[in-house]
């Protein structure tokens, strides 16, 4: 059984309290087929959430299948996964999370080549965070309702197919190249399906105490209204493990994606939040980031992050109090600690503040945004 609890306090003029508890019993069974190793893993559960704001409260209890995976490994040849499992594309910012389907990964000696076929329409929308089509009439922000299960539970329907590979040795012994092709087919009720194709690349390099990661995505969008339009995104991060007595790392990073203009807006399949407070996804955004993380004790970790957000178009990111078409959004500072007293028990505390006054895109008097999150995970 895994118990995951989280409590958040959010401020933006008025204070809002949100919380969630996830109960996830699990079963793992080894499977031997023709002397090769396999595993069956099942984890159904319950997702309970609540929110309280200005004297009103709302609670949601929803069933969720967190994992249903059969994996089979033939050493030095291939690994097969079927069911519901965690998967991410080579860029690590386009499709990342749980999916239904299959993943077949071949071992080609020093290199590995994989193929995936995935589906999103049976996932719980609140945890899947699948990006909805721009013209889809379905309201995926509506709260889950047992009386309207079919229309309020499921994530947007997508089929994903991917061919990807890992190629070590660029340069030998220090770098790895990850590359892939990804196609997304929109099966939603949109007036026109939002189908996209991607070329995805990632290169990592480690030299002594320094590391560097460069990721990129080239997207092709085809619609009746605008025809073929490209979109682009990239992420660059460099890190340094300082010579301090404690184990720590200082990093600087830049993420950028095209907005809706001369190109299409980059369309990540999963809307992964890029910060704790403002929580934009990468679409139509440039983010400058500095991060420091340290292992203060064997069981205690701390992190401090500074970010600055700049829009690359005036429509991809929306929020109350945004005014005009100015692009600089402002700065955010996040901090967090993680305590793991035992391998099956952890406690976390995170907090952050976003300062709209440091940007020019907000109306006068836009309030400071802040968020505090406390969480625990217990496994037994």
C-alpha positions as CSV (number, residue, x, y, z in Angstrom):
1,X,0.0,0.0,0.0
2,X,1.2,3.5,-0.9
3,X,-0.3,6.5,0.8
4,X,0.4,9.9,-0.7
5,X,-1.0,13.0,1.1
6,X,-0.6,16.6,0.1
7,X,-1.9,19.9,1.5
8,X,-1.6,23.2,-0.2
9,X,-2.3,26.8,0.8
10,X,-2.5,29.2,-2.2
11,X,-2.7,33.0,-2.0
12,X,-3.6,35.5,-4.7
13,X,-5.4,38.2,-2.8
14,X,-7.8,35.6,-1.3
15,X,-6.5,32.4,0.3
16,X,-7.4,29.0,-1.0
17,X,-6.7,25.6,0.6
18,X,-6.4,22.4,-1.5
19,X,-5.5,18.9,-0.5
20,X,-5.4,15.4,-1.9
21,X,-4.9,11.9,-0.5
22,X,-4.0,9.0,-2.8
23,X,-4.5,5.4,-1.6
24,X,-2.7,3.0,-3.9
25,X,-2.5,-0.7,-2.9
26,X,-0.1,-2.7,-5.1
27,X,0.6,-6.2,-6.1
28,X,3.8,-7.4,-7.8
29,X,4.2,-11.0,-9.1
30,X,7.3,-12.3,-10.8
31,X,6.7,-14.3,-14.0
32,X,9.2,-16.7,-15.5
33,X,8.6,-17.6,-19.2
34,X,11.1,-19.8,-21.0
35,X,13.7,-19.1,-18.3
36,X,13.4,-15.3,-18.9
37,X,12.3,-12.8,-16.3
38,X,8.9,-11.0,-16.3
39,X,6.8,-9.1,-13.8
40,X,3.1,-8.3,-13.4
41,X,2.4,-5.1,-11.4
42,X,-1.1,-3.9,-10.4
43,X,-1.9,-0.8,-8.5
44,X,-5.5,0.4,-8.4
45,X,-6.6,3.0,-5.9
46,X,-8.6,6.1,-4.9
47,X,-7.8,9.7,-5.5
48,X,-9.4,12.0,-2.9
49,X,-9.2,15.8,-3.3
50,X,-10.8,18.8,-1.7
51,X,-10.7,22.6,-2.1
52,X,-11.9,25.4,0.2
53,X,-12.2,29.0,-0.8
54,X,-14.1,32.0,0.6
55,X,-16.3,29.8,2.8
56,X,-17.2,27.2,0.1
57,X,-15.8,23.7,0.0
58,X,-15.7,21.0,-2.7
59,X,-14.6,17.4,-2.3
60,X,-13.9,14.8,-5.0
61,X,-13.4,11.1,-4.6
62,X,-12.4,9.3,-7.8
63,X,-11.2,5.8,-8.6
64,X,-7.9,5.5,-10.4
65,X,-5.8,2.8,-11.9
66,X,-2.3,4.0,-11.2
67,X,-0.4,1.1,-12.8
68,X,-1.3,-2.1,-14.6
69,X,1.9,-3.4,-16.2
70,X,3.3,-6.6,-17.5
71,X,7.0,-6.4,-18.3
72,X,9.1,-9.1,-19.9
73,X,12.9,-9.0,-20.3
74,X,15.1,-11.2,-22.5
75,X,18.6,-10.3,-21.4
76,X,20.8,-8.7,-24.1
77,X,17.9,-8.8,-26.6
78,X,14.7,-6.8,-25.7
79,X,12.4,-5.5,-22.9
80,X,8.6,-5.4,-23.4
81,X,6.0,-3.4,-21.4
82,X,2.3,-3.8,-21.9
83,X,-0.5,-2.1,-19.9
84,X,-0.4,1.2,-18.0
85,X,3.1,2.4,-17.3
86,X,5.3,5.5,-17.1
87,X,6.9,6.7,-20.3
88,X,8.7,9.8,-21.5
89,X,9.9,11.0,-24.9
90,X,13.6,11.7,-25.6
91,X,13.2,15.5,-25.1
92,X,11.6,15.0,-21.7
93,X,9.2,17.9,-22.1
94,X,6.7,16.8,-24.8
95,X,5.1,13.6,-23.5
96,X,5.9,12.5,-19.9
97,X,3.7,10.6,-17.5
98,X,1.5,7.5,-17.4
99,X,0.1,6.0,-20.6
100,X,-1.8,2.9,-21.8
101,X,-0.3,0.8,-24.5
102,X,3.0,-1.0,-25.2
103,X,6.7,-0.2,-25.3
104,X,9.3,-2.5,-27.0
105,X,12.9,-1.7,-26.4
106,X,15.7,-3.6,-28.3
107,X,19.2,-3.9,-26.9
108,X,21.6,-3.4,-29.8
109,X,24.8,-3.7,-27.9
110,X,25.9,-0.2,-27.0
111,X,22.8,1.3,-28.5
112,X,19.1,0.8,-27.8
113,X,16.1,1.2,-30.1
114,X,12.5,1.4,-29.0
115,X,9.0,1.6,-30.4
116,X,5.9,2.7,-28.4
117,X,2.1,2.8,-29.2
118,X,0.2,4.6,-26.5
119,X,-3.3,5.9,-25.7
120,X,-4.5,8.6,-23.2
121,X,-8.3,8.5,-23.3
122,X,-8.8,6.1,-20.3
123,X,-6.6,8.1,-17.9
124,X,-8.0,10.2,-15.1
125,X,-7.7,13.8,-16.4
126,X,-6.7,15.4,-13.1
127,X,-3.4,13.4,-12.9
128,X,-2.8,12.8,-16.6
129,X,-2.6,16.5,-17.5
130,X,-3.1,15.8,-21.2
131,X,-3.3,18.9,-23.3
132,X,-6.7,19.5,-24.8
133,X,-7.2,20.5,-28.4
134,X,-7.5,24.3,-29.0
135,X,-10.9,23.8,-30.7
136,X,-12.2,20.9,-28.6
137,X,-15.7,21.8,-27.2
138,X,-15.3,19.5,-24.2
139,X,-14.6,21.3,-20.9
140,X,-11.7,19.3,-19.4
141,X,-11.6,21.8,-16.5
142,X,-15.0,20.7,-15.1
143,X,-14.8,18.9,-11.8
144,X,-15.3,15.1,-11.8
145,X,-19.0,14.1,-11.2
146,X,-20.1,10.6,-10.6
147,X,-23.5,11.3,-12.2
148,X,-21.7,12.3,-15.4
149,X,-18.7,9.9,-15.2
150,X,-18.1,9.5,-19.0
151,X,-17.9,13.2,-19.7
152,X,-16.0,14.4,-16.6
153,X,-13.5,11.6,-15.7
154,X,-11.4,10.8,-18.8
155,X,-8.5,12.7,-20.2
156,X,-8.5,14.0,-23.8
157,X,-8.2,11.1,-26.3
158,X,-4.8,10.8,-28.1
159,X,-3.0,8.0,-29.8
160,X,0.8,8.4,-29.7
161,X,3.3,6.4,-31.7
162,X,7.0,6.8,-31.2
163,X,10.3,5.4,-32.6
164,X,13.2,6.4,-30.4
165,X,16.8,5.4,-29.6
166,X,19.7,5.9,-27.2
167,X,23.2,6.2,-28.7
168,X,26.0,6.5,-26.1
169,X,29.5,7.6,-26.9
170,X,29.2,11.2,-28.2
171,X,32.0,11.8,-27.1
172,X,33.1,8.3,-25.9
173,X,32.6,7.7,-22.2
174,X,31.1,11.2,-21.5
175,X,28.1,11.8,-23.6
176,X,24.8,10.2,-24.7
177,X,22.5,11.1,-27.6
178,X,18.8,10.4,-27.4
179,X,16.6,10.8,-30.6
180,X,13.1,10.0,-31.6
181,X,10.1,10.6,-33.8
182,X,6.7,11.0,-32.2
183,X,3.3,11.3,-33.8
184,X,0.2,12.5,-31.9
185,X,-3.3,11.7,-33.4
186,X,-6.2,13.6,-31.9
187,X,-9.3,11.5,-31.4
188,X,-11.3,14.2,-29.5
189,X,-14.6,15.8,-30.5
190,X,-12.8,18.9,-31.8
191,X,-14.2,20.5,-34.9
192,X,-10.8,19.8,-36.5
193,X,-8.4,17.3,-35.0
194,X,-5.1,18.8,-33.7
195,X,-2.6,16.3,-35.0
196,X,1.1,16.9,-34.6
197,X,4.4,15.2,-35.4
198,X,7.7,15.8,-33.6
199,X,11.4,15.3,-34.1
200,X,12.9,15.0,-30.6
201,X,16.6,15.2,-29.6
202,X,18.5,15.2,-26.3
203,X,22.2,15.2,-25.7
204,X,23.8,14.9,-22.3
205,X,27.5,15.4,-21.4
206,X,29.4,14.8,-18.2
207,X,32.9,16.1,-17.6
208,X,34.4,15.8,-14.0
209,X,32.1,18.0,-11.8
210,X,30.2,19.5,-14.7
211,X,27.2,18.3,-16.7
212,X,25.3,19.7,-19.7
213,X,22.0,18.7,-21.2
214,X,20.5,20.1,-24.4
215,X,17.1,19.1,-25.6
216,X,15.1,20.1,-28.6
217,X,11.8,19.5,-30.4
218,X,10.7,20.4,-34.0
219,X,7.0,20.1,-34.4
220,X,4.8,20.0,-37.5
221,X,1.1,21.0,-37.3
222,X,-1.4,20.5,-40.1
223,X,-4.8,22.3,-40.0
224,X,-7.3,23.2,-42.6
225,X,-7.3,26.8,-41.5
226,X,-3.5,27.4,-41.5
227,X,-2.1,24.5,-43.5
228,X,1.3,23.2,-42.5
229,X,3.0,25.2,-39.7
230,X,6.2,24.4,-37.8
231,X,6.8,25.0,-34.1
232,X,10.0,24.6,-32.0
233,X,11.1,24.2,-28.5
234,X,14.4,23.7,-26.7
235,X,15.9,23.4,-23.2
236,X,19.5,24.0,-22.1
237,X,20.8,23.3,-18.6
238,X,24.4,23.3,-17.2
239,X,25.2,22.0,-13.8
240,X,28.3,22.1,-11.4
241,X,28.9,19.9,-8.4
242,X,30.7,22.4,-6.2
243,X,33.7,21.4,-4.1
244,X,31.8,22.0,-0.8
245,X,31.9,19.6,2.0
246,X,28.3,18.6,1.4
247,X,27.0,17.0,-1.8
248,X,25.4,19.8,-3.8
249,X,24.8,21.1,-7.3
250,X,24.4,24.5,-8.9
251,X,22.7,24.8,-12.3
252,X,21.6,27.4,-14.8
253,X,19.0,26.7,-17.5
254,X,17.0,28.2,-20.3
255,X,13.8,26.8,-21.8
256,X,12.1,28.3,-24.9
257,X,9.2,27.4,-27.1
258,X,7.6,29.1,-30.1
259,X,4.4,31.1,-29.8
260,X,1.5,31.6,-32.2
261,X,2.7,34.0,-34.8
262,X,5.0,33.4,-37.8
263,X,5.1,29.8,-36.4
264,X,2.6,27.7,-34.6
265,X,2.6,27.6,-30.8
266,X,4.5,24.6,-29.5
267,X,2.0,21.9,-28.3
268,X,3.3,19.7,-25.5
269,X,1.1,16.6,-25.2
270,X,1.4,16.7,-21.4
271,X,0.9,20.1,-19.7
272,X,3.8,19.8,-17.3
273,X,3.9,22.7,-14.8
274,X,7.2,24.6,-15.1
275,X,7.1,26.1,-11.5
276,X,5.4,25.7,-8.2
277,X,3.3,28.9,-8.1
278,X,2.6,30.4,-11.6
279,X,2.6,26.9,-13.1
280,X,2.7,27.7,-16.8
281,X,3.3,24.8,-19.3
282,X,6.1,25.3,-21.8
283,X,3.9,26.3,-24.7
284,X,4.5,30.0,-25.8
285,X,7.0,30.5,-23.0
286,X,10.7,31.4,-22.3
287,X,12.0,30.5,-18.8
288,X,15.3,31.5,-17.3
289,X,16.2,29.3,-14.3
290,X,18.8,29.1,-11.6
291,X,18.8,26.2,-9.1
292,X,20.8,25.1,-6.1
293,X,20.2,21.7,-4.5
294,X,22.1,20.2,-1.6
295,X,22.1,17.0,0.5
296,X,22.5,18.5,3.9
297,X,22.3,15.1,5.7
298,X,22.1,11.5,4.5
299,X,18.3,11.8,4.9
300,X,17.7,15.6,4.3
301,X,17.7,17.4,1.0
302,X,17.1,21.1,0.2
303,X,16.5,23.1,-3.0
304,X,16.3,26.8,-3.9
305,X,15.1,27.9,-7.4
306,X,14.8,31.3,-9.1
307,X,12.9,31.7,-12.4
308,X,11.9,34.5,-14.8
309,X,9.1,34.0,-17.2
310,X,8.7,35.7,-20.6
311,X,5.8,34.9,-23.0
312,X,6.6,34.3,-26.7
313,X,3.0,35.1,-27.7
314,X,0.1,36.8,-26.1
315,X,-2.4,33.9,-26.2
316,X,-0.9,30.6,-25.1
317,X,-0.7,31.5,-21.4
318,X,-3.7,33.1,-19.8
319,X,-4.4,34.1,-16.2
320,X,-6.5,36.7,-14.3
321,X,-5.1,40.2,-14.2
322,X,-3.1,39.8,-17.4
323,X,-3.4,43.0,-19.4
324,X,-2.4,43.9,-22.9
325,X,0.2,42.1,-25.1
326,X,3.3,42.7,-23.1
327,X,5.5,39.6,-22.8
328,X,7.6,39.8,-19.6
329,X,5.6,38.0,-16.8
330,X,8.0,38.3,-13.9
331,X,10.1,36.4,-11.4
332,X,9.3,33.5,-9.1
333,X,11.3,32.1,-6.1
334,X,10.7,28.5,-4.9
335,X,12.3,26.6,-2.1
336,X,11.8,23.1,-0.6
337,X,13.1,20.5,1.8
338,X,12.7,16.7,1.6
339,X,13.3,14.5,4.7
340,X,13.5,10.7,4.1
341,X,14.0,9.2,7.6
342,X,13.3,5.7,6.2
343,X,13.2,4.2,2.7
344,X,9.5,3.8,2.9
345,X,8.6,7.2,4.5
346,X,9.2,10.7,3.4
347,X,8.1,14.3,4.3
348,X,8.3,17.3,2.0
349,X,7.7,21.0,2.5
350,X,7.7,23.5,-0.5
351,X,7.0,27.1,-0.8
352,X,7.2,29.8,-3.5
353,X,6.2,33.3,-4.4
354,X,5.6,34.9,-7.8
355,X,6.1,38.7,-8.1
356,X,4.0,40.2,-10.9
357,X,5.5,43.6,-10.3
358,X,8.8,42.3,-11.8
359,X,7.0,41.9,-15.1
360,X,5.0,44.3,-17.4
361,X,2.2,42.0,-18.5
362,X,-0.1,42.5,-15.5
363,X,-2.6,45.1,-14.6
364,X,-1.8,47.6,-11.8
365,X,-2.5,46.1,-8.4
366,X,-2.1,42.5,-9.5
367,X,-1.5,40.6,-6.2
368,X,1.6,38.7,-5.3
369,X,0.9,34.9,-5.8
370,X,2.2,32.4,-3.3
371,X,1.9,28.7,-2.6
372,X,2.9,26.4,0.3
373,X,2.7,22.7,0.0
374,X,3.3,20.0,2.6
375,X,3.3,16.3,1.7
376,X,4.1,12.8,2.8
377,X,4.5,9.4,1.2
378,X,4.2,6.2,3.2
379,X,4.7,2.7,1.7
380,X,4.1,-0.6,3.5
